[in-house]
Amino acid sequence: MNSYRTENYIKDKVIVITGASSGFGKETAKKAAELGGKVVLAARREELLREITQEIRESGGEASYIKTDVRVKDQVNAMAKFAVDTYGRIDVLVNDAGTMPLAYYSEHAIAMATAINGTLYGIAAVYDQMIEQGQGHIVNISSILGNYPVSGCGVYNVTKAAVRMLGDSLRVESRGKIKVTNIKPTSVANTG
């Protein structure tokens, strides 16, 4: 007989996911809702957010959405406020919004603003709420490409290394009150 106990750590948690209109963000939102989480989807593409939210609801999950460009601090703050106003708290923030790996130097502005500023704005938007709650969890989607340089991905490499460092620094600064997980997939399938 298996002595392992499986607990559902997702049920009834309020989970905010950026980049939720496609890729990892979309799949994370669907799975979190399937496990009983209360999901707030955030991304720039409102029509896709609406479709995914409807799909989750039709499957019996609980979800809502807010159009959010993570490059705009006020929109990220509004996202956090929306989550608290809707569900009363924020248990988890998944910083997934990003660009594709091929981010050449000529495309640096959008890649830097989305990955670095978006992650920083997300952390800042939920920080006080999580500290006040006495707990929270921030999941940052970095990449294995943040570990070494790859031709054609220089800007992407830097942004993903920065995402990892933002998470590592938060872990130290919050002194255990906010859990931090940095995930480094081997590929990125999200354009936020």
Backbone as CSV, one residue per row, in Angstrom:
resi,resn,N_x,N_y,N_z,CA_x,CA_y,CA_z,C_x,C_y,C_z
1,MET,0.845,-1.184,0.000,0.000,0.000,0.000,0.889,1.245,0.000
2,ASN,0.517,2.209,-0.782,1.273,3.450,-0.903,1.066,4.313,0.334
3,SER,2.157,4.663,1.004,2.049,5.465,2.220,2.133,6.963,1.936
4,TYR,2.306,7.320,0.670,2.381,8.742,0.315,0.999,9.376,0.364
5,ARG,0.962,10.549,0.918,-0.283,11.302,0.992,-0.253,12.377,-0.081
6,THR,-1.305,12.503,-0.802,-1.361,13.574,-1.794,-2.365,14.615,-1.324
7,GLU,-1.903,15.828,-1.232,-2.770,16.937,-0.846,-2.902,17.877,-2.019
8,ASN,-4.040,18.482,-2.120,-4.278,19.466,-3.161,-3.972,20.841,-2.578
9,TYR,-2.800,21.359,-2.913,-2.384,22.664,-2.404,-2.928,23.820,-3.240
10,ILE,-3.655,23.505,-4.280,-4.198,24.518,-5.178,-5.637,24.895,-4.808
11,LYS,-6.399,23.940,-4.319,-7.828,24.168,-4.044,-8.049,25.420,-3.196
12,ASP,-8.945,26.274,-3.697,-9.370,27.516,-3.049,-8.293,28.604,-2.984
13,LYS,-7.136,28.380,-3.575,-6.102,29.425,-3.625,-6.445,30.414,-4.731
14,VAL,-6.166,31.679,-4.469,-6.338,32.722,-5.478,-5.019,32.854,-6.227
15,ILE,-5.061,32.542,-7.520,-3.851,32.458,-8.334,-3.955,33.444,-9.489
16,VAL,-3.055,34.413,-9.517,-3.006,35.414,-10.577,-1.910,34.991,-11.551
17,ILE,-2.237,34.965,-12.844,-1.294,34.495,-13.851,-1.167,35.523,-14.960
18,THR,0.043,36.064,-15.145,0.275,36.959,-16.273,0.659,36.118,-17.496
19,GLY,0.477,36.695,-18.668,0.760,35.931,-19.881,-0.197,34.769,-20.050
20,ALA,-1.415,34.908,-19.520,-2.360,33.792,-19.457,-3.150,33.574,-20.740
21,SER,-2.871,34.346,-21.784,-3.637,34.185,-23.018,-3.089,33.093,-23.930
22,SER,-1.908,32.548,-23.606,-1.333,31.493,-24.444,-0.229,30.756,-23.694
23,GLY,0.283,29.705,-24.307,1.456,29.000,-23.808,1.347,28.500,-22.380
24,PHE,2.458,28.633,-21.649,2.520,28.160,-20.265,1.454,28.812,-19.385
25,GLY,1.238,30.113,-19.579,0.264,30.827,-18.761,-1.135,30.268,-18.920
26,LYS,-1.532,30.038,-20.148,-2.857,29.478,-20.435,-2.999,28.091,-19.813
27,GLU,-2.015,27.230,-20.032,-2.088,25.870,-19.504,-2.057,25.851,-17.969
28,THR,-1.280,26.757,-17.382,-1.238,26.860,-15.920,-2.594,27.278,-15.376
29,ALA,-3.227,28.244,-16.034,-4.546,28.715,-15.601,-5.573,27.581,-15.662
30,LYS,-5.563,26.845,-16.750,-6.529,25.756,-16.901,-6.316,24.669,-15.851
31,LYS,-5.057,24.308,-15.623,-4.765,23.252,-14.642,-5.077,23.715,-13.218
32,ALA,-4.724,24.965,-12.894,-5.006,25.492,-11.554,-6.510,25.507,-11.289
33,ALA,-7.287,25.907,-12.280,-8.746,25.922,-12.116,-9.291,24.500,-11.983
34,GLU,-8.737,23.584,-12.755,-9.154,22.176,-12.676,-8.930,21.622,-11.268
35,LEU,-7.864,22.098,-10.606,-7.551,21.643,-9.246,-8.281,22.437,-8.170
36,GLY,-9.162,23.342,-8.588,-9.986,24.072,-7.622,-9.479,25.442,-7.243
37,GLY,-8.474,25.939,-7.938,-7.988,27.292,-7.675,-8.939,28.339,-8.234
38,LYS,-8.896,29.513,-7.654,-9.647,30.669,-8.159,-8.654,31.481,-8.980
39,VAL,-8.825,31.439,-10.275,-7.800,31.924,-11.187,-8.148,33.296,-11.756
40,VAL,-7.151,34.193,-11.722,-7.264,35.491,-12.388,-6.280,35.476,-13.551
41,LEU,-6.810,35.530,-14.761,-5.993,35.522,-15.966,-5.701,36.966,-16.368
42,ALA,-4.448,37.241,-16.713,-4.049,38.588,-17.123,-3.133,38.488,-18.339
43,ALA,-3.413,39.313,-19.330,-2.586,39.394,-20.533,-3.097,40.566,-21.368
44,ARG,-2.436,40.818,-22.486,-2.828,41.928,-23.360,-3.991,41.573,-24.272
45,ARG,-4.121,40.310,-24.632,-5.108,39.903,-25.638,-6.431,39.518,-24.978
46,GLU,-7.314,40.523,-24.860,-8.551,40.364,-24.108,-9.471,39.297,-24.688
47,GLU,-9.581,39.216,-26.000,-10.468,38.217,-26.590,-10.049,36.802,-26.207
48,LEU,-8.740,36.527,-26.228,-8.258,35.209,-25.823,-8.513,34.967,-24.334
49,LEU,-8.317,35.997,-23.514,-8.595,35.861,-22.078,-10.059,35.502,-21.852
50,ARG,-10.936,36.180,-22.568,-12.377,35.930,-22.444,-12.701,34.483,-22.812
51,GLU,-12.122,33.997,-23.909,-12.374,32.623,-24.361,-11.881,31.593,-23.343
52,ILE,-10.684,31.797,-22.837,-10.115,30.841,-21.874,-10.907,30.858,-20.572
53,THR,-11.268,32.047,-20.120,-12.070,32.169,-18.893,-13.403,31.445,-19.052
54,GLN,-14.042,31.623,-20.201,-15.310,30.945,-20.468,-15.132,29.433,-20.489
55,GLU,-14.059,28.976,-21.114,-13.766,27.540,-21.177,-13.585,26.968,-19.772
56,ILE,-12.862,27.689,-18.928,-12.645,27.239,-17.545,-13.974,27.178,-16.799
57,ARG,-14.783,28.207,-16.940,-16.079,28.240,-16.250,-16.994,27.113,-16.720
58,GLU,-17.003,26.866,-18.036,-17.847,25.790,-18.578,-17.399,24.421,-18.082
59,SER,-16.130,24.303,-17.699,-15.608,23.044,-17.151,-15.797,22.954,-15.639
60,GLY,-16.467,23.954,-15.059,-16.747,23.939,-13.628,-15.723,24.663,-12.779
61,GLY,-14.750,25.313,-13.415,-13.729,26.045,-12.673,-14.142,27.479,-12.375
62,GLU,-13.378,28.110,-11.515,-13.640,29.496,-11.145,-12.526,30.369,-11.718
63,ALA,-12.911,31.324,-12.567,-11.918,32.168,-13.217,-12.508,33.522,-13.573
64,SER,-11.636,34.497,-13.613,-11.977,35.826,-14.090,-10.743,36.354,-14.803
65,TYR,-10.894,37.458,-15.508,-9.745,37.992,-16.240,-9.733,39.508,-16.202
66,ILE,-8.550,40.055,-16.447,-8.376,41.486,-16.587,-7.288,41.734,-17.637
67,LYS,-7.623,42.556,-18.604,-6.644,42.904,-19.634,-5.505,43.661,-18.960
68,THR,-4.287,43.174,-19.163,-3.126,43.744,-18.486,-1.907,43.699,-19.388
69,ASP,-1.272,44.851,-19.547,0.036,44.916,-20.202,1.049,45.058,-19.078
70,VAL,1.844,44.028,-18.837,2.756,44.036,-17.694,3.852,45.090,-17.817
71,ARG,3.978,45.692,-18.988,4.964,46.763,-19.168,4.478,48.080,-18.576
72,VAL,3.206,48.129,-18.172,2.597,49.349,-17.649,2.276,49.135,-16.167
73,LYS,3.033,49.815,-15.314,2.926,49.607,-13.859,1.498,49.789,-13.337
74,ASP,0.807,50.829,-13.805,-0.559,51.081,-13.338,-1.497,49.924,-13.688
75,GLN,-1.290,49.296,-14.837,-2.131,48.153,-15.219,-1.841,46.937,-14.341
76,VAL,-0.585,46.759,-13.972,-0.228,45.635,-13.093,-0.799,45.873,-11.693
77,ASN,-0.732,47.100,-11.220,-1.350,47.426,-9.929,-2.856,47.192,-9.980
78,ALA,-3.484,47.564,-11.094,-4.924,47.349,-11.262,-5.246,45.853,-11.273
79,MET,-4.363,45.044,-11.854,-4.539,43.593,-11.866,-4.578,43.046,-10.435
80,ALA,-3.627,43.475,-9.613,-3.580,43.007,-8.224,-4.819,43.467,-7.454
81,LYS,-5.214,44.706,-7.663,-6.416,45.238,-6.996,-7.657,44.465,-7.420
82,PHE,-7.752,44.159,-8.712,-8.875,43.380,-9.236,-8.948,42.017,-8.545
83,ALA,-7.820,41.356,-8.394,-7.799,40.041,-7.746,-8.282,40.136,-6.303
84,VAL,-7.787,41.137,-5.584,-8.188,41.305,-4.181,-9.663,41.686,-4.093
85,ASP,-10.107,42.596,-4.949,-11.519,43.001,-4.946,-12.436,41.833,-5.291
86,THR,-11.974,40.955,-6.176,-12.802,39.830,-6.635,-12.800,38.670,-5.642
87,TYR,-11.625,38.323,-5.110,-11.505,37.120,-4.289,-11.017,37.363,-2.861
88,GLY,-10.653,38.603,-2.526,-10.289,38.922,-1.153,-8.833,38.736,-0.778
89,ARG,-8.044,38.161,-1.656,-6.636,37.921,-1.350,-5.895,37.510,-2.620
90,ILE,-4.579,37.375,-2.520,-3.758,36.808,-3.595,-2.819,35.808,-2.939
91,ASP,-2.999,34.541,-3.256,-2.142,33.504,-2.685,-0.908,33.248,-3.537
92,VAL,-1.095,33.302,-4.860,-0.006,32.978,-5.779,-0.023,33.964,-6.947
93,LEU,1.153,34.425,-7.321,1.328,35.176,-8.560,2.272,34.377,-9.442
94,VAL,1.840,34.089,-10.663,2.701,33.444,-11.641,3.095,34.510,-12.662
95,ASN,4.359,34.920,-12.626,4.893,35.896,-13.587,5.326,35.134,-14.833
96,ASP,4.404,35.021,-15.793,4.682,34.246,-16.998,4.820,35.108,-18.252
97,ALA,4.310,36.322,-18.236,4.357,37.148,-19.450,5.794,37.298,-19.929
98,GLY,5.992,37.122,-21.224,7.333,37.238,-21.767,7.311,37.282,-23.276
99,THR,8.490,37.278,-23.851,8.636,37.280,-25.299,9.244,35.960,-25.739
100,MET,9.271,35.744,-27.009,9.866,34.522,-27.546,11.392,34.587,-27.426
101,PRO,12.065,33.433,-27.430,13.521,33.413,-27.253,14.307,34.236,-28.268
102,LEU,13.852,34.295,-29.510,14.597,35.077,-30.487,14.301,36.561,-30.269
103,ALA,15.070,37.155,-29.377,14.947,38.585,-29.081,16.287,39.214,-29.407
104,TYR,16.391,39.728,-30.611,17.640,40.334,-31.054,17.837,41.686,-30.378
105,TYR,19.034,42.195,-30.456,19.325,43.495,-29.852,18.407,44.574,-30.385
106,SER,18.028,44.482,-31.653,17.140,45.492,-32.235,15.750,45.456,-31.630
107,GLU,15.402,44.359,-30.959,14.082,44.211,-30.341,14.160,44.284,-28.821
108,HIS,15.188,44.934,-28.330,15.453,44.900,-26.894,14.378,45.571,-26.050
109,ALA,13.770,46.639,-26.531,12.861,47.425,-25.689,11.682,46.608,-25.191
110,ILE,10.990,45.913,-26.083,9.811,45.141,-25.668,10.213,43.946,-24.807
111,ALA,11.324,43.291,-25.152,11.767,42.129,-24.369,12.148,42.528,-22.954
112,MET,12.887,43.608,-22.815,13.311,44.074,-21.494,12.111,44.516,-20.669
113,ALA,11.229,45.304,-21.272,10.074,45.830,-20.537,9.136,44.714,-20.102
114,THR,8.931,43.732,-20.966,8.000,42.653,-20.631,8.568,41.743,-19.547
115,ALA,9.770,41.240,-19.746,10.327,40.269,-18.799,10.790,40.910,-17.502
116,ILE,11.609,41.941,-17.603,12.184,42.508,-16.378,11.184,43.415,-15.672
117,ASN,10.700,44.438,-16.360,9.746,45.343,-15.711,8.473,44.609,-15.329
118,GLY,7.989,43.734,-16.216,6.765,43.003,-15.913,6.886,42.157,-14.657
119,THR,8.005,41.476,-14.507,8.228,40.663,-13.308,8.354,41.555,-12.071
120,LEU,9.129,42.615,-12.188,9.300,43.546,-11.070,7.983,44.187,-10.678
121,TYR,7.222,44.674,-11.657,5.925,45.299,-11.360,4.972,44.293,-10.715
122,GLY,5.004,43.041,-11.191,4.148,42.018,-10.605,4.476,41.770,-9.143
123,ILE,5.760,41.608,-8.863,6.193,41.406,-7.476,5.773,42.586,-6.612
124,ALA,6.051,43.798,-7.083,5.726,45.002,-6.308,4.218,45.136,-6.081
125,ALA,3.420,44.739,-7.073,1.964,44.890,-6.969,1.350,43.971,-5.922
126,VAL,1.942,42.793,-5.709,1.362,41.837,-4.754,2.106,41.793,-3.422
127,TYR,3.268,42.406,-3.354,4.144,42.294,-2.182,3.432,42.676,-0.874
128,ASP,2.894,43.884,-0.806,2.262,44.335,0.438,1.082,43.455,0.832
129,GLN,0.287,43.036,-0.153,-0.856,42.165,0.114,-0.394,40.847,0.717
130,MET,0.635,40.261,0.146,1.120,38.970,0.651,1.741,39.105,2.037
131,ILE,2.489,40.173,2.258,3.081,40.399,3.579,1.969,40.590,4.615
132,GLU,0.948,41.370,4.252,-0.183,41.598,5.170,-0.909,40.288,5.477
133,GLN,-1.057,39.422,4.483,-1.695,38.117,4.678,-0.835,37.187,5.533
134,GLY,0.473,37.476,5.561,1.408,36.615,6.279,1.930,35.470,5.438
135,GLN,1.547,35.454,4.163,2.016,34.404,3.263,1.670,34.734,1.823
136,GLY,2.380,34.081,0.946,2.146,34.211,-0.483,3.216,33.425,-1.209
137,HIS,3.008,33.238,-2.492,3.961,32.480,-3.296,4.056,33.147,-4.658
138,ILE,5.263,33.457,-5.077,5.486,34.046,-6.392,6.287,33.048,-7.225
139,VAL,5.751,32.741,-8.397,6.388,31.818,-9.329,6.821,32.627,-10.547
140,ASN,8.107,32.659,-10.809,8.652,33.373,-11.961,9.066,32.379,-13.028
141,ILE,8.609,32.633,-14.254,9.017,31.775,-15.357,10.274,32.382,-15.974
142,SER,11.391,31.765,-15.690,12.672,32.164,-16.252,12.919,31.261,-17.461
143,SER,14.117,30.843,-17.676,14.430,29.929,-18.773,15.839,29.385,-18.571
144,ILE,16.062,28.214,-19.071,17.415,27.673,-19.047,18.351,28.576,-19.850
145,LEU,17.784,29.342,-20.785,18.597,30.261,-21.583,19.087,31.459,-20.766
146,GLY,18.651,31.580,-19.526,19.195,32.585,-18.630,20.524,32.153,-18.032
147,ASN,20.956,30.918,-18.340,22.207,30.378,-17.790,23.408,30.564,-18.693
148,TYR,23.181,30.738,-19.995,24.312,30.822,-20.923,23.874,31.570,-22.193
149,PRO,24.822,32.174,-22.909,24.475,32.933,-24.112,24.192,32.037,-25.315
150,VAL,23.244,32.488,-26.134,22.897,31.798,-27.377,22.757,32.861,-28.460
151,SER,23.346,32.621,-29.602,23.281,33.575,-30.707,21.835,33.865,-31.089
152,GLY,21.516,35.140,-31.221,20.162,35.548,-31.573,19.247,35.684,-30.385
153,CYS,19.728,35.310,-29.202,18.904,35.346,-27.990,19.533,36.199,-26.890
154,GLY,20.493,37.047,-27.250,21.226,37.805,-26.241,20.346,38.573,-25.288
155,VAL,19.384,39.297,-25.810,18.492,40.084,-24.955,17.637,39.152,-24.111
156,TYR,17.112,38.109,-24.722,16.304,37.126,-24.001,17.116,36.490,-22.879
157,ASN,18.382,36.121,-23.174,19.257,35.533,-22.150,19.348,36.441,-20.929
158,VAL,19.574,37.721,-21.180,19.723,38.689,-20.089,18.424,38.844,-19.308
159,THR,17.297,38.929,-20.025,16.027,39.125,-19.311,15.711,37.938,-18.410
160,LYS,15.988,36.732,-18.877,15.669,35.554,-18.070,16.634,35.392,-16.892
161,ALA,17.870,35.819,-17.053,18.793,35.840,-15.919,18.315,36.862,-14.887
162,ALA,17.809,38.001,-15.361,17.290,39.033,-14.457,16.051,38.553,-13.718
163,VAL,15.166,37.838,-14.402,13.965,37.289,-13.757,14.371,36.367,-12.614
164,ARG,15.360,35.509,-12.867,15.852,34.604,-11.815,16.384,35.402,-10.628
165,MET,17.178,36.439,-10.896,17.772,37.226,-9.820,16.715,38.006,-9.037
166,LEU,15.687,38.517,-9.725,14.595,39.191,-9.013,13.937,38.238,-8.024
167,GLY,13.731,37.003,-8.448,13.135,36.008,-7.557,14.046,35.640,-6.399
168,ASP,15.313,35.412,-6.702,16.261,35.055,-5.644,16.386,36.181,-4.613
169,SER,16.395,37.402,-5.085,16.500,38.557,-4.180,15.246,38.699,-3.331
170,LEU,14.082,38.460,-3.929,12.821,38.529,-3.181,12.807,37.484,-2.071
171,ARG,13.296,36.305,-2.370,13.330,35.232,-1.367,14.105,35.684,-0.127
172,VAL,15.232,36.347,-0.340,16.059,36.831,0.770,15.357,37.984,1.489
173,GLU,14.848,38.930,0.721,14.255,40.142,1.300,12.978,39.861,2.094
174,SER,12.157,38.931,1.627,10.886,38.670,2.318,11.045,37.721,3.502
175,ARG,12.231,37.177,3.698,12.567,36.343,4.862,11.569,35.218,5.118
176,GLY,11.185,34.562,4.052,10.308,33.404,4.194,8.832,33.706,4.226
177,LYS,8.453,34.971,4.299,7.028,35.300,4.315,6.401,35.115,2.942
178,ILE,7.211,35.258,1.905,6.764,34.993,0.545,7.656,33.896,-0.021
179,LYS,7.034,32.793,-0.427,7.785,31.729,-1.084,8.059,32.159,-2.522
180,VAL,9.192,31.766,-3.038,9.567,32.120,-4.405,10.041,30.863,-5.129
181,THR,9.502,30.668,-6.311,9.935,29.574,-7.164,10.317,30.155,-8.516
182,ASN,11.516,29.871,-8.972,11.959,30.247,-10.311,11.973,28.979,-11.153
183,ILE,11.170,28.975,-12.202,11.100,27.823,-13.092,11.869,28.148,-14.352
184,LYS,12.688,27.184,-14.804,13.520,27.399,-15.993,13.187,26.355,-17.055
185,PRO,12.127,26.583,-17.826,11.815,25.646,-18.899,12.932,25.637,-19.956
186,THR,12.990,24.574,-20.696,13.991,24.496,-21.769,13.508,25.163,-23.043
187,SER,12.227,25.501,-23.105,11.706,26.258,-24.244,10.605,27.171,-23.747
188,VAL,10.325,28.191,-24.522,9.276,29.140,-24.156,8.239,29.142,-25.265
189,ALA,6.978,28.933,-24.885,5.907,28.880,-25.880,4.904,29.998,-25.681
190,ASN,5.309,31.096,-25.068,4.349,32.157,-24.744,4.807,33.495,-25.307
191,THR,3.868,34.222,-25.837,4.162,35.577,-26.299,3.351,36.600,-25.529
192,GLY,2.726,36.168,-24.402,2.041,37.061,-23.488,0.850,37.705,-24.043
